[in-house]
Amino acid sequence: MVDRCVCVDVTFAALKRLHREEALDFQGLVDRTGCCTGCAGCEPYIRLTLKTGRTCFPVLTATEAAAAMRPPGRRPRR
């Protein structure tokens, strides 16, 4: 299960709390914590945390990760 940005060792639960308490969006979380500035592998998980409120995920497939990165309402190209 994936529950944190391993590059800076910050949990998705902590990011969710910052999002809620300080009204930080994705970029605000990056600026405040440094998450997604190492390997950036946590980005789809953090975006899912912000979208769903979940803080622990199974490892995403490439398709699932790509879907998490798309802006809301946008469909994949065919």
TACORSUL-V127401 format. One record per residue. RES is the residue in one small letter. D_LAST is the distance of its C-alpha to the last C-alpha in whole Angstrom. Layout:
res=RES d_last=D_LAST
res=RES d_last=D_LAST
//
This chain:
res=m d_last=30
res=v d_last=29
res=d d_last=31
res=r d_last=32
res=c d_last=31
res=v d_last=33
res=c d_last=33
res=v d_last=36
res=d d_last=37
res=v d_last=36
res=t d_last=35
res=f d_last=32
res=a d_last=35
res=a d_last=36
res=l d_last=33
res=k d_last=33
res=r d_last=37
res=l d_last=36
res=h d_last=34
res=r d_last=36
res=e d_last=39
res=e d_last=38
res=a d_last=35
res=l d_last=33
res=d d_last=30
res=f d_last=27
res=q d_last=29
res=g d_last=32
res=l d_last=32
res=v d_last=31
res=d d_last=34
res=r d_last=36
res=t d_last=36
res=g d_last=34
res=c d_last=31
res=c d_last=28
res=t d_last=30
res=g d_last=31
res=c d_last=28
res=a d_last=26
res=g d_last=24
res=c d_last=26
res=e d_last=23
res=p d_last=21
res=y d_last=24
res=i d_last=26
res=r d_last=23
res=l d_last=23
res=t d_last=27
res=l d_last=27
res=k d_last=24
res=t d_last=26
res=g d_last=29
res=r d_last=29
res=t d_last=31
res=c d_last=30
res=f d_last=27
res=p d_last=26
res=v d_last=24
res=l d_last=21
res=t d_last=18
res=a d_last=16
res=t d_last=13
res=e d_last=16
res=a d_last=17
res=a d_last=14
res=a d_last=13
res=a d_last=17
res=m d_last=17
res=r d_last=14
res=p d_last=17
res=p d_last=17
res=g d_last=16
res=r d_last=12
res=r d_last=9
res=p d_last=6
res=r d_last=4
res=r d_last=0
//
